[in-house]
Structure formats: structure tokens, C-alpha cells
Amino acid sequence: MTRILLISGDTREGSPHTAALRTAVRYAPAGIAVTLYDGLRTLPAFVPGQPVPPAAVALLRHWAGAAEAVLISTPEYAGSLPGSLKNLLDWLVDSGELSGKPAAWLSLCPAAQDQAALVTLEAVLGHARARVLKSACIRIPLGPRAVADGVVTDPRLRTALQDMLQALDRTLAVSEPRSAPSWQVHSSLFPIVSRRNNISGFDPGRLHT
């Protein structure tokens, strides 16, 4: 079973970004274990090269290291990433848990409202040596009433999330392809490729789902 870590960059109560990722947990396709990180508010400030990281950081690094891919949804603050999300990514860049792993973003805003944040996010993920899977990055602008009972009710988002998770899952199968991967197989929103066998060792029960 593929393990995908979900990270919301929004610390607000009732955040649509967190609700969207919570929706991904609820409607994940069979064979994909998705877990939602919920420690953004309490994560300590980044200290470069700290030899013994705080317990919360060590746990974050464990989860990120054990996951096989990462999906991030974030708003834009002051023309960039929210500081709390940048802080989280700095901890992971410093220790290398995202190196080589597929990553994608989910946007819930029109392009004019979060494009700078997404450009910065891709740049930071590049420094982390993650593989940003552009084919799995989706923009689905949501209206103000899209969230109900902590999840997103818009069926378009459910379909998009399932496609994103499947794309991340199946991309893992081509880390060392014998020939160039075929992009002739498509999901409803973007290209996907075949899936690999499961990797053990990740305990999704330890994360908030």
C-alpha cells in the first residue's frame, strides 16, 4: 500500500485547505493510505543544523521519511508561503526526508490569489530535492460555501483528489524505468502511469486521519 503524507499550510480553524485534505483522507482510492499532518501550529522554529531536534520535529521527520509521496495545499500570505509552512519545509530540507520523493500541490484559489505561493513552494521543494509532479498539481477554485462538517462537498474536488492520489501512486512505479514511461494512459484530469508494489514500515495510525 502506498503511503502519502498530506500537509496543509493553513493554520485557520475551518480552513478550506485542511478540509480539502481531510476530504482526501475520506475518499482515498483503495490501496492508498493517506494521512494528514496536524502539527503545523506547534512546530518549533527552525534552527539550522540542530544536532538534537525537538520531539515534534523528530516525529515530523519520521512521518515524512516513511511516506512515499507528499501532497500540499496552502494559501498565500504576503506574496509567499505562510511562515508556518516554510518553517516545516525548512526542517525537512535540512534533514533530507523529501529527497527523491514525488510531490504535488492542490490549489483552491484562482491563479491571481496564490501563484506566488505556489512558485515559492516549488522552489523550496526543489531545494529539498523532491520531484514536483506537475501532472498531478491541480487548481480547483472553491466557493465560500464549499466546506461543510469539516470536508469539501464539491464532487469535482473529490474526483480531482482521487486522480491526484492515483497519479502520485502510479508515478512511484517508474523510478527506474527500462524505457521512457508512456503517457498514453490518462485519468480524468491528468496523465498517470502504472503502479508499484507496496512498501512497509509506515504507521499511518500515528498520524491524525
Stockholm file with secondary structure:
# STOCKHOLM 1.0

chainA/1-209         MTRILLISGDTREGSPHTAALRTAVRYAPAGIAVTLYDGLRTLPAFVPGQPVPPAAVALLRHWAGAAEAVLISTPEYAGSLPGSLKNLLDWLVDSGELSGKPAAWLSLCPAAQDQAALVTLEAVLGHARARVLKSACIRIPLGPRAVADGVVTDPRLRTALQDMLQALDRTLAVSEPRSAPSWQVHSSLFPIVSRRNNISGFDPGRLHT
#=GR chainA/1-209 SS CEEEEEEECCCSTTCHHHHHHHHHHHTCCTTEEEEECCCTTTCCCCCTTCSSCCHHHHHHHHHHHHCSEEEEECCCBTTBCCHHHHHHHHHHHHHTTTTTCEEEEEECSCHHHHHHHHHHHHHHHHHTTCEECGGGCEECCCCTTCEETTEECCHHHHHHHHHHHHHHHHHGGGSSCSSCCCCCCBCSSSBCCCCCCCCCCCCGGGSBC
#=GC SS_cons         CEEEEEEECCCSTTCHHHHHHHHHHHTCCTTEEEEECCCTTTCCCCCTTCSSCCHHHHHHHHHHHHCSEEEEECCCBTTBCCHHHHHHHHHHHHHTTTTTCEEEEEECSCHHHHHHHHHHHHHHHHHTTCEECGGGCEECCCCTTCEETTEECCHHHHHHHHHHHHHHHHHGGGSSCSSCCCCCCBCSSSBCCCCCCCCCCCCGGGSBC
//
